[in-house]
Amino acid sequence: MNIKAKEMYESKMMHVVLFGLILAFVSAAANTTFQNFNVAATGIISQDFPTTLLASYVLSVLALAICECLGGIIMVIFNLFKGIPLAEYGRVFGVRSSRTILISAIMGSPVATASAVMSIALCGSTYTNCIIGLTPAVTAIFGTIFLREKTGARVWLGIVIVTMGVLLATISPPEGVVNFYTGIALACVCPIAYTAENIISAHAVDVTDPMIACPMYRMIGSAIIEFIIVVCVCAVTGHIGWLALAFHIIFSSKMCLIYILCCGSFMALQYNGTYTSYTYCGATKAAAILWTGTFWTIPIGFTMSAMGILQYNVTTLGIFGAIAVVVGIGLVVAKPSELFSLRNNQ
C-alpha cells in the first residue's frame, strides 16, 4: 500500500513538473510576443514624430508604461480570482526591503526593456534577443570578478558558446535592414542593465511573494516611474507637446489600442508564467527554458510578419547563431543532467 501510494505521489509530481516545463516554454514565447506587440504599437505612434533616438526613446518608454500598467492590473485581477486579497499588497509594501524592486525596475524597463524595444525596431527581434542572451554570461562574469564566485569549466564553455553565437548571428545584417548595427549597439545595453536589475532585486524577491511584488512594483510601480521619466525628458528637451500628440494617436487608432492590449496581456502571462514555472518545475529548469526565447523569436517573428503586424527578417547565420546562444545559455544556468531529469526538481 505504501509503495503504491509512493508511486501515485511520484506520478502526480511528474505531471506537476511537466506542467511547469510547458508553462516555462509558454512564458518564453510570451516574452518575445509582448516585445513585438510593443514595437508594433510604438511604430504606429511614431509615424507623426521625428525619426530621432530621443523621440524613439520617449515613445518606447511611454508605450512600456501603458503596457506594464495594464499588465499589472491584469495580474492583480488574476490574483484576486486565485484568492489573494488586495490587503496582501499593503502587507508586502510594509516590508521595507521589498521596495528595492522599484530601484531594480529603473534598470529594467526604462533602460533595458526600452533599449530592447528600440533595438528590435532597428535590427529585428532575433538579433536583439541574441544580445540579451548574454545576460546570464554577464551575470556569471560579474559574479566571478566582483563577488569572487567560483565559475566552473561548464559555465565558461557556455559563455564561449553564447559569445560565438552572438558573433555568428550579428556578423552580417539581413537584406533590406537599415541601421542594423545601431540596433545591435542599443541591444548591448540590455545584458548589463538586466544583470544590475537581477542583482538589486535578488534579496527582495527572496523575502516577498513575487506573484504580489511583481504586479505591484515591477509592473504598476515601474509604469509610474516610466511615465515620470517621459514627462521629465519631454519637459527638459522642450517637447512636452509630444505627450498630448502620443495619447491622441493611441486613442484614435484601434490597431494601436489592440497592440497595447495584446502587449499588456502577454506581459502578464510572461510574468505569471515565469514565477509559477519556478514553483512547479524548479528554478534551474525554468530559467534554462525561459532563455530559449532567443530561438522563439524566429517562428514568432515569421508568424507576426505573415499576419502583417511587424516586419521580420533573419539570415541563416542569424538562425544558427540564435541556436548556439540557447545552447550556451543552457550550459551557463544549469547542468545538462539537471535539465533532462524530471525527478530532480531544483
Stockholm file with secondary structure:
# STOCKHOLM 1.0

chainA/1-346         MNIKAKEMYESKMMHVVLFGLILAFVSAAANTTFQNFNVAATGIISQDFPTTLLASYVLSVLALAICECLGGIIMVIFNLFKGIPLAEYGRVFGVRSSRTILISAIMGSPVATASAVMSIALCGSTYTNCIIGLTPAVTAIFGTIFLREKTGARVWLGIVIVTMGVLLATISPPEGVVNFYTGIALACVCPIAYTAENIISAHAVDVTDPMIACPMYRMIGSAIIEFIIVVCVCAVTGHIGWLALAFHIIFSSKMCLIYILCCGSFMALQYNGTYTSYTYCGATKAAAILWTGTFWTIPIGFTMSAMGILQYNVTTLGIFGAIAVVVGIGLVVAKPSELFSLRNNQ
#=GR chainA/1-346 SS CHHHHHHHHHHHHHHHHHHHHHHHHHHHHHHHHHHHHHHHHHHHHGGGSCSSHHHHHHHHHHHHHHHHHHHHHHHHHHHHHTTCCTHHHHHHHTSGGGGHHHHHHHIIIIIIIHHHHHHHHHHCHHHHHHHHTTHHHHHHHHHHHHSCCCCCHHHHHHHHHHHHHHHHHHSSCCTTCCSHHHHHHHHTHHHHHHHHHHHHHHHHHHHSCHHHHIIIIIIIIHHHHHHHHHHHHHHHTTCTHHHHHHHHHHHHCHHHHHHHHHHHHHHHHHHHHHHHHHHHHCHHHHHHHHTTHHHHHHHHHHHHHHTTSSCCCCCHHHHHHHHHHHHHHHHHHSCHHHHTCTTCCC
#=GC SS_cons         CHHHHHHHHHHHHHHHHHHHHHHHHHHHHHHHHHHHHHHHHHHHHGGGSCSSHHHHHHHHHHHHHHHHHHHHHHHHHHHHHTTCCTHHHHHHHTSGGGGHHHHHHHIIIIIIIHHHHHHHHHHCHHHHHHHHTTHHHHHHHHHHHHSCCCCCHHHHHHHHHHHHHHHHHHSSCCTTCCSHHHHHHHHTHHHHHHHHHHHHHHHHHHHSCHHHHIIIIIIIIHHHHHHHHHHHHHHHTTCTHHHHHHHHHHHHCHHHHHHHHHHHHHHHHHHHHHHHHHHHHCHHHHHHHHTTHHHHHHHHHHHHHHTTSSCCCCCHHHHHHHHHHHHHHHHHHSCHHHHTCTTCCC
//
